[in-house]
Amino acid sequence: MMPTVDLVVPVKPLAKAKSRLRGAADNGIGAQRAHARLAMALARDTLAAVQAAASVRHLLVVSSDPVVAAELGVFGIEVVPDVPAPRLTGLNAAYARGAALLRERDPAAVVGALQADLPALRPADLDAAVGAALDLFAAGVARVFVPDAGGTGTTFLLAAAGVLLDPRFGAGSATAHAASGAALLSGEWPGLRRDVDTADDLRDAAALGLGEHTAHVMRRRWIPARDPGGRAAAERVTARHCSLGSRASPGATEGGVRNNPSRG
């Protein structure tokens, strides 16, 4: 598959990101440093999969966190600051800013919005979803979205050439995107649909296979586990524990995310 899609991925300031995961990386203590490492690892695994995907031409990260910008910049990832946008807030403002910048460079680009918390994402799944979207665009569909594993949120939104991205992320975004005219994009892409907001989500992602950065953070840590009665219990996570086993992240190195210069 030729690189055909330009993607924007917002990354929130690490101090504010993933508040419901606080404590997952340090046995419930909730230290800021441990939490920031986990939030950054989720983003790095997502970005590694994006960079390894054959369908992605340009990747643009939107973040006002200087730590995020510095760390990703070392590995060749373009990061632009988040700025307020008219009538938009939060992630939607970041997505709109990124999409506008990408369209300034190529008005005919197919532009996509991807969540930054997909540590089990595989490049092949992203490529398959993009391929399915391009088929729908060829048939006249203007925008498509991929719902999250729960079916209520959105992990991926794509707009055909010349079509505004019009992001509607937030609570109930799957319904909001459908109501705005975006078509549901269906497929067997579990890593693309498994975003991570809670420890339970993280466990589900681990069952699919975590990227190396998230697996490294979680290795030999503790995360809350549910017993049959729904009560929280402590579960030791080790390198041998299959539910938090790592997988190689194409496009990543041990030290960070590697960019693919051939993508431009």
C-alpha positions in Angstrom: 0.0 0.0 0.0 1.3 3.4 -0.9 1.4 6.1 1.8 -1.8 8.0 1.2 -3.1 9.3 4.6 -1.9 12.2 6.8 -2.7 11.7 10.5 -2.9 14.0 13.5 -2.4 12.6 17.0 -2.9 14.9 20.0 -1.0 14.2 23.2 -2.3 15.9 26.3 0.1 17.4 28.9 1.4 14.4 30.8 0.4 15.9 34.2 -3.2 15.9 33.1 -3.4 12.9 30.8 -5.1 9.6 31.7 -6.3 10.6 35.2 -8.3 7.4 35.6 -5.0 5.4 35.2 -3.2 7.1 38.0 -1.6 4.5 40.2 -1.7 1.8 37.6 2.1 2.1 37.1 3.1 2.1 40.8 0.8 -0.2 42.8 -1.8 2.5 43.5 0.6 5.1 44.8 -0.2 7.5 42.0 3.2 9.3 41.9 3.3 11.9 39.1 6.6 10.6 37.6 5.3 7.0 37.3 2.0 8.2 35.9 3.7 10.4 33.3 6.0 7.5 32.2 2.9 5.4 31.6 1.0 8.1 29.7 4.1 8.7 27.5 4.5 5.0 26.9 0.9 4.7 25.6 1.5 7.5 23.2 4.9 6.2 22.0 3.5 2.7 21.2 0.7 4.3 19.3 3.1 6.5 17.3 5.4 3.6 16.7 2.6 1.7 15.0 1.6 4.7 13.0 5.1 5.2 11.7 5.4 1.6 10.7 2.1 1.6 8.8 2.6 1.6 5.1 -0.6 3.7 4.5 0.6 6.7 6.5 2.4 9.5 4.7 2.7 12.2 7.3 2.3 12.1 11.1 1.7 15.3 13.1 1.5 15.4 16.9 -0.3 18.3 18.6 0.9 18.9 22.1 1.8 21.8 24.3 3.8 19.7 26.8 7.5 20.6 26.3 8.5 17.1 27.6 6.4 15.4 24.9 7.7 17.8 22.2 11.3 17.2 23.3 11.1 13.5 23.6 9.3 12.9 20.4 11.3 15.5 18.5 14.5 13.6 19.3 13.1 10.7 17.2 12.0 12.8 14.3 8.4 13.2 15.1 6.9 16.6 14.2 5.2 18.2 17.2 3.2 21.5 17.0 1.8 23.3 20.0 -1.9 23.2 20.9 -3.7 26.5 20.5 -7.4 27.5 21.1 -9.7 27.1 18.2 -13.1 28.8 17.5 -16.0 26.9 18.9 -13.9 23.9 19.8 -12.2 22.7 23.0 -9.9 20.0 24.2 -9.1 17.2 21.8 -11.4 18.5 19.0 -9.5 21.8 18.9 -6.2 19.9 18.7 -7.5 17.6 15.9 -8.9 20.6 14.0 -5.6 22.5 14.3 -3.6 19.5 13.1 -5.9 18.8 10.2 -5.8 22.4 9.1 -2.0 22.4 9.1 -1.9 19.1 7.1 -4.4 20.5 4.6 -2.4 23.7 4.2 0.5 21.5 3.0 -1.7 19.4 0.7 -5.3 20.5 0.2 -6.1 17.1 -1.5 -4.9 15.0 1.4 -6.9 12.4 3.1 -6.7 13.4 6.7 -7.3 11.3 9.8 -7.5 11.8 13.6 -6.2 9.0 15.8 -6.3 8.7 19.6 -2.9 8.5 21.4 -3.8 5.7 23.8 -3.7 2.6 21.6 -0.7 0.6 23.0 -1.9 -2.6 21.3 -2.2 -1.0 17.9 -0.6 -3.0 15.0 0.5 -1.3 11.8 -1.3 -4.0 9.7 -4.6 -3.2 11.4 -4.2 0.5 10.8 -3.4 -0.2 7.1 -6.5 -2.4 6.8 -8.7 0.3 8.3 -7.3 2.9 6.0 -7.8 0.6 3.0 -11.4 0.0 4.0 -11.9 3.8 4.3 -10.4 4.5 0.9 -12.8 2.0 -0.6 -15.7 3.9 0.9 -14.4 7.2 -0.2 -14.2 5.9 -3.8 -17.8 5.0 -3.5 -18.7 8.6 -2.4 -18.6 8.4 1.4 -17.1 11.6 2.8 -16.1 10.6 6.4 -15.7 7.4 8.4 -15.0 6.5 12.0 -13.9 3.5 14.0 -15.7 3.1 17.4 -13.8 2.1 20.5 -14.1 -1.4 22.0 -17.1 -0.3 24.1 -18.9 1.0 21.0 -19.6 4.5 22.5 -16.3 6.3 21.8 -14.2 6.9 18.7 -10.6 5.9 18.2 -10.1 6.8 14.5 -11.8 9.4 12.2 -10.9 9.9 8.5 -12.0 12.5 6.0 -11.8 12.2 2.3 -9.9 14.6 0.1 -11.5 18.1 0.3 -13.8 17.2 3.2 -13.5 18.8 6.6 -12.5 16.5 9.4 -15.2 17.8 11.7 -14.1 16.0 14.9 -16.7 15.2 17.5 -14.6 13.4 20.1 -15.7 13.3 23.7 -18.4 11.4 25.6 -20.7 9.5 23.2 -18.5 10.4 20.2 -19.5 7.4 18.2 -23.1 8.6 18.2 -22.0 12.2 17.6 -19.8 11.2 14.6 -22.6 9.1 13.1 -25.1 11.9 13.6 -22.7 14.3 11.8 -22.8 12.0 8.7 -19.7 9.9 9.2 -20.0 6.3 8.2 -19.2 3.5 10.6 -16.0 1.6 9.6 -16.2 -2.0 10.7 -13.4 -4.6 10.8 -11.4 -7.0 12.9 -9.0 -4.5 14.3 -8.9 -5.0 18.0 -5.8 -3.0 18.7 -7.2 -0.1 16.8 -10.4 -0.1 18.9 -8.8 -0.8 22.3 -8.1 2.6 23.8 -6.9 2.7 27.4 -8.6 4.9 30.0 -8.7 2.6 33.0 -6.8 -0.3 34.5 -9.3 -2.7 33.1 -8.7 -1.3 29.6 -5.0 -1.7 30.1 -5.5 -5.3 31.0 -7.6 -5.8 27.9 -4.9 -4.2 25.8 -2.3 -6.5 27.4 -4.3 -9.5 26.3 -3.9 -8.3 22.8 -0.2 -7.6 23.2 1.3 -4.3 24.5 3.8 -2.3 22.6 7.3 -2.4 24.0 7.2 1.0 25.7 4.0 0.3 27.7 5.1 -3.2 28.5 8.5 -1.9 29.8 6.7 0.6 32.1 4.4 -2.1 33.5 6.9 -4.9 33.8 7.3 -6.0 37.4 4.7 -3.4 38.4 1.4 -3.9 40.1 -2.0 -3.1 38.6 -5.4 -3.6 40.1 -7.2 -6.9 39.1 -10.8 -7.8 39.5 -11.8 -11.0 41.2 -15.1 -12.7 40.3 -16.9 -10.6 42.8 -15.8 -7.4 41.2 -13.5 -6.4 44.1 -10.1 -5.0 43.5 -7.2 -7.2 44.2 -3.4 -6.9 43.6 -1.9 -8.7 40.7 1.8 -8.8 40.2 2.9 -8.1 36.7 6.2 -9.7 35.6 7.9 -10.3 32.4 6.5 -13.9 32.5 2.9 -12.9 33.0 1.3 -13.5 29.6 -1.5 -10.9 30.1 1.1 -8.1 30.1 3.4 -9.7 27.6 5.1 -7.3 25.2 5.3 -7.4 21.5 7.9 -5.9 19.2 6.7 -2.5 18.0 7.7 -2.0 14.4 9.1 1.4 13.8 10.3 1.7 17.4 13.7 1.3 19.1 14.6 0.6 22.6 15.4 4.2 23.2 12.3 5.7 21.5 10.2 6.0 18.4 12.0 5.8 15.1 10.7 7.9 12.3 10.6 6.6 8.7 12.3 9.2 6.5 10.8 7.7 3.4 7.3 8.9 4.5 8.2 12.6 4.1 
